[in-house]
Amino acid sequence: MAATLITALVLIALVACAAFTIWMLREKNPTLLQQQEQSVRTWFDHMIHRH
C-alpha cells in the first residue's frame, strides 16, 4: 500500500517536473519543444506499458 502511494507520488512529481520544463522550453525555443514532447511521449508510453 505504502509503496503504491510512494510510486504514485513520484510519478506525479515527475510529470509536474516535465510539464514545468516543457513550459520553460516552450517560452524559449518552440522547435526544441516538439523534440522534447516526442521524447516525453515515448518515455511515458514506455512507463505505462512496463507496468
HTML snippet that shows the backbone in 3Dmol.js (N, CA, C, O; Angstrom):
<script src="https://3Dmol.org/build/3Dmol-min.js"></script>
<div id="view" style="width:600px;height:400px;position:relative"></div>
<script>
const pdb = `
ATOM      1  N   MET A   1       0.836  -1.201   0.000  1.00  0.00           N
ATOM      2  CA  MET A   1       0.000   0.000   0.000  1.00  0.00           C
ATOM      3  C   MET A   1       0.873   1.255   0.000  1.00  0.00           C
ATOM      4  O   MET A   1       0.692   2.150  -0.825  1.00  0.00           O
ATOM      5  N   ALA A   2       1.823   1.306   0.938  1.00  0.00           N
ATOM      6  CA  ALA A   2       2.710   2.466   1.029  1.00  0.00           C
ATOM      7  C   ALA A   2       3.559   2.609  -0.235  1.00  0.00           C
ATOM      8  O   ALA A   2       3.780   3.717  -0.724  1.00  0.00           O
ATOM      9  N   ALA A   3       4.032   1.477  -0.755  1.00  0.00           N
ATOM     10  CA  ALA A   3       4.863   1.504  -1.962  1.00  0.00           C
ATOM     11  C   ALA A   3       4.087   2.055  -3.152  1.00  0.00           C
ATOM     12  O   ALA A   3       4.624   2.823  -3.951  1.00  0.00           O
ATOM     13  N   THR A   4       2.828   1.661  -3.265  1.00  0.00           N
ATOM     14  CA  THR A   4       1.975   2.148  -4.351  1.00  0.00           C
ATOM     15  C   THR A   4       1.782   3.652  -4.238  1.00  0.00           C
ATOM     16  O   THR A   4       1.850   4.373  -5.233  1.00  0.00           O
ATOM     17  N   LEU A   5       1.542   4.119  -3.021  1.00  0.00           N
ATOM     18  CA  LEU A   5       1.350   5.548  -2.774  1.00  0.00           C
ATOM     19  C   LEU A   5       2.602   6.333  -3.122  1.00  0.00           C
ATOM     20  O   LEU A   5       2.529   7.382  -3.763  1.00  0.00           O
ATOM     21  N   ILE A   6       3.756   5.821  -2.697  1.00  0.00           N
ATOM     22  CA  ILE A   6       5.035   6.475  -2.983  1.00  0.00           C
ATOM     23  C   ILE A   6       5.286   6.516  -4.486  1.00  0.00           C
ATOM     24  O   ILE A   6       5.709   7.541  -5.020  1.00  0.00           O
ATOM     25  N   THR A   7       5.027   5.405  -5.165  1.00  0.00           N
ATOM     26  CA  THR A   7       5.206   5.341  -6.619  1.00  0.00           C
ATOM     27  C   THR A   7       4.323   6.364  -7.315  1.00  0.00           C
ATOM     28  O   THR A   7       4.769   7.057  -8.230  1.00  0.00           O
ATOM     29  N   ALA A   8       3.070   6.458  -6.883  1.00  0.00           N
ATOM     30  CA  ALA A   8       2.129   7.420  -7.462  1.00  0.00           C
ATOM     31  C   ALA A   8       2.621   8.845  -7.245  1.00  0.00           C
ATOM     32  O   ALA A   8       2.574   9.664  -8.163  1.00  0.00           O
ATOM     33  N   LEU A   9       3.088   9.145  -6.046  1.00  0.00           N
ATOM     34  CA  LEU A   9       3.593  10.487  -5.736  1.00  0.00           C
ATOM     35  C   LEU A   9       4.822  10.819  -6.575  1.00  0.00           C
ATOM     36  O   LEU A   9       4.958  11.940  -7.066  1.00  0.00           O
ATOM     37  N   VAL A  10       5.713   9.849  -6.740  1.00  0.00           N
ATOM     38  CA  VAL A  10       6.913  10.051  -7.556  1.00  0.00           C
ATOM     39  C   VAL A  10       6.529  10.330  -9.005  1.00  0.00           C
ATOM     40  O   VAL A  10       7.082  11.234  -9.632  1.00  0.00           O
ATOM     41  N   LEU A  11       5.581   9.555  -9.541  1.00  0.00           N
ATOM     42  CA  LEU A  11       5.126   9.761 -10.914  1.00  0.00           C
ATOM     43  C   LEU A  11       4.506  11.140 -11.087  1.00  0.00           C
ATOM     44  O   LEU A  11       4.769  11.822 -12.078  1.00  0.00           O
ATOM     45  N   ILE A  12       3.681  11.555 -10.125  1.00  0.00           N
ATOM     46  CA  ILE A  12       3.064  12.886 -10.179  1.00  0.00           C
ATOM     47  C   ILE A  12       4.140  13.970 -10.164  1.00  0.00           C
ATOM     48  O   ILE A  12       4.060  14.942 -10.916  1.00  0.00           O
ATOM     49  N   ALA A  13       5.141  13.800  -9.308  1.00  0.00           N
ATOM     50  CA  ALA A  13       6.240  14.762  -9.222  1.00  0.00           C
ATOM     51  C   ALA A  13       7.006  14.834 -10.542  1.00  0.00           C
ATOM     52  O   ALA A  13       7.355  15.921 -11.000  1.00  0.00           O
ATOM     53  N   LEU A  14       7.267  13.678 -11.152  1.00  0.00           N
ATOM     54  CA  LEU A  14       7.979  13.637 -12.429  1.00  0.00           C
ATOM     55  C   LEU A  14       7.184  14.320 -13.535  1.00  0.00           C
ATOM     56  O   LEU A  14       7.738  15.064 -14.343  1.00  0.00           O
ATOM     57  N   VAL A  15       5.878  14.059 -13.562  1.00  0.00           N
ATOM     58  CA  VAL A  15       5.012  14.677 -14.569  1.00  0.00           C
ATOM     59  C   VAL A  15       4.987  16.193 -14.381  1.00  0.00           C
ATOM     60  O   VAL A  15       5.056  16.944 -15.353  1.00  0.00           O
ATOM     61  N   ALA A  16       4.888  16.636 -13.137  1.00  0.00           N
ATOM     62  CA  ALA A  16       4.891  18.073 -12.845  1.00  0.00           C
ATOM     63  C   ALA A  16       6.211  18.705 -13.287  1.00  0.00           C
ATOM     64  O   ALA A  16       6.222  19.789 -13.871  1.00  0.00           O
ATOM     65  N   CYS A  17       7.316  18.027 -13.007  1.00  0.00           N
ATOM     66  CA  CYS A  17       8.643  18.496 -13.414  1.00  0.00           C
ATOM     67  C   CYS A  17       8.744  18.594 -14.935  1.00  0.00           C
ATOM     68  O   CYS A  17       9.227  19.591 -15.473  1.00  0.00           O
ATOM     69  N   ALA A  18       8.283  17.551 -15.616  1.00  0.00           N
ATOM     70  CA  ALA A  18       8.325  17.522 -17.076  1.00  0.00           C
ATOM     71  C   ALA A  18       7.469  18.641 -17.661  1.00  0.00           C
ATOM     72  O   ALA A  18       7.882  19.316 -18.604  1.00  0.00           O
ATOM     73  N   ALA A  19       6.273  18.835 -17.097  1.00  0.00           N
ATOM     74  CA  ALA A  19       5.372  19.880 -17.582  1.00  0.00           C
ATOM     75  C   ALA A  19       6.007  21.257 -17.406  1.00  0.00           C
ATOM     76  O   ALA A  19       5.934  22.097 -18.303  1.00  0.00           O
ATOM     77  N   PHE A  20       6.625  21.488 -16.256  1.00  0.00           N
ATOM     78  CA  PHE A  20       7.283  22.767 -15.985  1.00  0.00           C
ATOM     79  C   PHE A  20       8.456  22.988 -16.934  1.00  0.00           C
ATOM     80  O   PHE A  20       8.636  24.083 -17.467  1.00  0.00           O
ATOM     81  N   THR A  21       9.260  21.932 -17.142  1.00  0.00           N
ATOM     82  CA  THR A  21      10.406  22.016 -18.048  1.00  0.00           C
ATOM     83  C   THR A  21       9.953  22.330 -19.470  1.00  0.00           C
ATOM     84  O   THR A  21      10.539  23.179 -20.143  1.00  0.00           O
ATOM     85  N   ILE A  22       8.901  21.637 -19.923  1.00  0.00           N
ATOM     86  CA  ILE A  22       8.361  21.855 -21.263  1.00  0.00           C
ATOM     87  C   ILE A  22       7.841  23.283 -21.401  1.00  0.00           C
ATOM     88  O   ILE A  22       8.051  23.926 -22.430  1.00  0.00           O
ATOM     89  N   TRP A  23       7.164  23.778 -20.369  1.00  0.00           N
ATOM     90  CA  TRP A  23       6.640  25.143 -20.394  1.00  0.00           C
ATOM     91  C   TRP A  23       7.780  26.149 -20.521  1.00  0.00           C
ATOM     92  O   TRP A  23       7.697  27.097 -21.302  1.00  0.00           O
ATOM     93  N   MET A  24       8.849  25.935 -19.744  1.00  0.00           N
ATOM     94  CA  MET A  24      10.021  26.809 -19.801  1.00  0.00           C
ATOM     95  C   MET A  24      10.665  26.760 -21.183  1.00  0.00           C
ATOM     96  O   MET A  24      11.034  27.793 -21.741  1.00  0.00           O
ATOM     97  N   LEU A  25      10.798  25.549 -21.732  1.00  0.00           N
ATOM     98  CA  LEU A  25      11.404  25.392 -23.053  1.00  0.00           C
ATOM     99  C   LEU A  25      10.553  26.046 -24.132  1.00  0.00           C
ATOM    100  O   LEU A  25      11.079  26.649 -25.068  1.00  0.00           O
ATOM    101  N   ARG A  26       9.236  25.925 -23.998  1.00  0.00           N
ATOM    102  CA  ARG A  26       8.323  26.499 -24.983  1.00  0.00           C
ATOM    103  C   ARG A  26       8.467  28.018 -25.019  1.00  0.00           C
ATOM    104  O   ARG A  26       8.375  28.627 -26.085  1.00  0.00           O
ATOM    105  N   GLU A  27       8.690  28.623 -23.863  1.00  0.00           N
ATOM    106  CA  GLU A  27       8.894  30.067 -23.790  1.00  0.00           C
ATOM    107  C   GLU A  27      10.156  30.466 -24.555  1.00  0.00           C
ATOM    108  O   GLU A  27      10.195  31.514 -25.200  1.00  0.00           O
ATOM    109  N   LYS A  28      11.194  29.616 -24.476  1.00  0.00           N
ATOM    110  CA  LYS A  28      12.499  29.957 -25.036  1.00  0.00           C
ATOM    111  C   LYS A  28      12.691  29.466 -26.472  1.00  0.00           C
ATOM    112  O   LYS A  28      13.205  30.198 -27.318  1.00  0.00           O
ATOM    113  N   ASN A  29      12.276  28.222 -26.747  1.00  0.00           N
ATOM    114  CA  ASN A  29      12.606  27.602 -28.033  1.00  0.00           C
ATOM    115  C   ASN A  29      11.493  26.655 -28.493  1.00  0.00           C
ATOM    116  O   ASN A  29      11.453  25.500 -28.069  1.00  0.00           O
ATOM    117  N   PRO A  30      10.596  27.131 -29.351  1.00  0.00           N
ATOM    118  CA  PRO A  30       9.450  26.314 -29.787  1.00  0.00           C
ATOM    119  C   PRO A  30       9.836  25.051 -30.559  1.00  0.00           C
ATOM    120  O   PRO A  30       9.143  24.038 -30.458  1.00  0.00           O
ATOM    121  N   THR A  31      10.928  25.091 -31.329  1.00  0.00           N
ATOM    122  CA  THR A  31      11.310  23.908 -32.107  1.00  0.00           C
ATOM    123  C   THR A  31      11.835  22.808 -31.197  1.00  0.00           C
ATOM    124  O   THR A  31      11.603  21.625 -31.446  1.00  0.00           O
ATOM    125  N   LEU A  32      12.541  23.200 -30.144  1.00  0.00           N
ATOM    126  CA  LEU A  32      13.056  22.227 -29.185  1.00  0.00           C
ATOM    127  C   LEU A  32      11.905  21.535 -28.471  1.00  0.00           C
ATOM    128  O   LEU A  32      12.002  20.364 -28.104  1.00  0.00           O
ATOM    129  N   LEU A  33      10.816  22.271 -28.279  1.00  0.00           N
ATOM    130  CA  LEU A  33       9.641  21.726 -27.596  1.00  0.00           C
ATOM    131  C   LEU A  33       9.111  20.486 -28.300  1.00  0.00           C
ATOM    132  O   LEU A  33       8.767  19.502 -27.646  1.00  0.00           O
ATOM    133  N   GLN A  34       9.042  20.523 -29.625  1.00  0.00           N
ATOM    134  CA  GLN A  34       8.492  19.396 -30.375  1.00  0.00           C
ATOM    135  C   GLN A  34       9.321  18.128 -30.152  1.00  0.00           C
ATOM    136  O   GLN A  34       8.765  17.045 -29.973  1.00  0.00           O
ATOM    137  N   GLN A  35      10.641  18.264 -30.162  1.00  0.00           N
ATOM    138  CA  GLN A  35      11.523  17.122 -29.904  1.00  0.00           C
ATOM    139  C   GLN A  35      11.322  16.614 -28.482  1.00  0.00           C
ATOM    140  O   GLN A  35      11.239  15.409 -28.246  1.00  0.00           O
ATOM    141  N   GLN A  36      11.244  17.551 -27.534  1.00  0.00           N
ATOM    142  CA  GLN A  36      11.068  17.201 -26.126  1.00  0.00           C
ATOM    143  C   GLN A  36       9.745  16.481 -25.927  1.00  0.00           C
ATOM    144  O   GLN A  36       9.673  15.476 -25.219  1.00  0.00           O
ATOM    145  N   GLU A  37       8.698  17.001 -26.558  1.00  0.00           N
ATOM    146  CA  GLU A  37       7.363  16.423 -26.432  1.00  0.00           C
ATOM    147  C   GLU A  37       7.360  14.985 -26.938  1.00  0.00           C
ATOM    148  O   GLU A  37       6.757  14.102 -26.327  1.00  0.00           O
ATOM    149  N   GLN A  38       8.038  14.760 -28.058  1.00  0.00           N
ATOM    150  CA  GLN A  38       8.114  13.423 -28.645  1.00  0.00           C
ATOM    151  C   GLN A  38       8.832  12.455 -27.706  1.00  0.00           C
ATOM    152  O   GLN A  38       8.387  11.323 -27.513  1.00  0.00           O
ATOM    153  N   SER A  39       9.941  12.906 -27.128  1.00  0.00           N
ATOM    154  CA  SER A  39      10.700  12.032 -26.222  1.00  0.00           C
ATOM    155  C   SER A  39       9.920  11.766 -24.939  1.00  0.00           C
ATOM    156  O   SER A  39       9.964  10.660 -24.400  1.00  0.00           O
ATOM    157  N   VAL A  40       9.208  12.778 -24.450  1.00  0.00           N
ATOM    158  CA  VAL A  40       8.391  12.601 -23.247  1.00  0.00           C
ATOM    159  C   VAL A  40       7.270  11.609 -23.515  1.00  0.00           C
ATOM    160  O   VAL A  40       6.987  10.751 -22.679  1.00  0.00           O
ATOM    161  N   ARG A  41       6.623  11.721 -24.686  1.00  0.00           N
ATOM    162  CA  ARG A  41       5.554  10.784 -25.054  1.00  0.00           C
ATOM    163  C   ARG A  41       6.086   9.360 -25.130  1.00  0.00           C
ATOM    164  O   ARG A  41       5.464   8.428 -24.621  1.00  0.00           O
ATOM    165  N   THR A  42       7.234   9.197 -25.764  1.00  0.00           N
ATOM    166  CA  THR A  42       7.854   7.878 -25.891  1.00  0.00           C
ATOM    167  C   THR A  42       8.155   7.301 -24.517  1.00  0.00           C
ATOM    168  O   THR A  42       7.876   6.131 -24.251  1.00  0.00           O
ATOM    169  N   TRP A  43       8.733   8.136 -23.633  1.00  0.00           N
ATOM    170  CA  TRP A  43       9.070   7.700 -22.274  1.00  0.00           C
ATOM    171  C   TRP A  43       7.816   7.350 -21.491  1.00  0.00           C
ATOM    172  O   TRP A  43       7.780   6.357 -20.764  1.00  0.00           O
ATOM    173  N   PHE A  44       6.787   8.175 -21.645  1.00  0.00           N
ATOM    174  CA  PHE A  44       5.535   7.960 -20.921  1.00  0.00           C
ATOM    175  C   PHE A  44       4.873   6.657 -21.366  1.00  0.00           C
ATOM    176  O   PHE A  44       4.393   5.881 -20.541  1.00  0.00           O
ATOM    177  N   ASP A  45       4.854   6.428 -22.678  1.00  0.00           N
ATOM    178  CA  ASP A  45       4.309   5.175 -23.218  1.00  0.00           C
ATOM    179  C   ASP A  45       5.084   3.984 -22.652  1.00  0.00           C
ATOM    180  O   ASP A  45       4.497   2.973 -22.266  1.00  0.00           O
ATOM    181  N   HIS A  46       6.402   4.118 -22.611  1.00  0.00           N
ATOM    182  CA  HIS A  46       7.263   3.059 -22.080  1.00  0.00           C
ATOM    183  C   HIS A  46       6.913   2.773 -20.624  1.00  0.00           C
ATOM    184  O   HIS A  46       6.806   1.615 -20.219  1.00  0.00           O
ATOM    185  N   MET A  47       6.735   3.832 -19.840  1.00  0.00           N
ATOM    186  CA  MET A  47       6.403   3.684 -18.417  1.00  0.00           C
ATOM    187  C   MET A  47       5.054   2.989 -18.240  1.00  0.00           C
ATOM    188  O   MET A  47       4.910   2.098 -17.402  1.00  0.00           O
ATOM    189  N   ILE A  48       4.073   3.404 -19.033  1.00  0.00           N
ATOM    190  CA  ILE A  48       2.720   2.846 -18.919  1.00  0.00           C
ATOM    191  C   ILE A  48       2.715   1.368 -19.309  1.00  0.00           C
ATOM    192  O   ILE A  48       2.122   0.542 -18.616  1.00  0.00           O
ATOM    193  N   HIS A  49       3.375   1.040 -20.418  1.00  0.00           N
ATOM    194  CA  HIS A  49       3.358  -0.340 -20.899  1.00  0.00           C
ATOM    195  C   HIS A  49       4.191  -1.265 -20.018  1.00  0.00           C
ATOM    196  O   HIS A  49       3.958  -2.473 -19.985  1.00  0.00           O
ATOM    197  N   ARG A  50       5.159  -0.699 -19.308  1.00  0.00           N
ATOM    198  CA  ARG A  50       6.030  -1.519 -18.469  1.00  0.00           C
ATOM    199  C   ARG A  50       5.290  -2.055 -17.255  1.00  0.00           C
ATOM    200  O   ARG A  50       5.574  -3.159 -16.791  1.00  0.00           O
ATOM    201  N   HIS A  51       4.346  -1.282 -16.740  1.00  0.00           N
ATOM    202  CA  HIS A  51       3.635  -1.684 -15.518  1.00  0.00           C
ATOM    203  C   HIS A  51       2.520  -2.677 -15.811  1.00  0.00           C
ATOM    204  O   HIS A  51       1.826  -3.115 -14.893  1.00  0.00           O
TER     205      HIS A  51
END
`;
const viewer = $3Dmol.createViewer("view");
viewer.addModel(pdb, "pdb");
viewer.setStyle({}, {cartoon: {color: "spectrum"}});
viewer.zoomTo();
viewer.render();
</script>
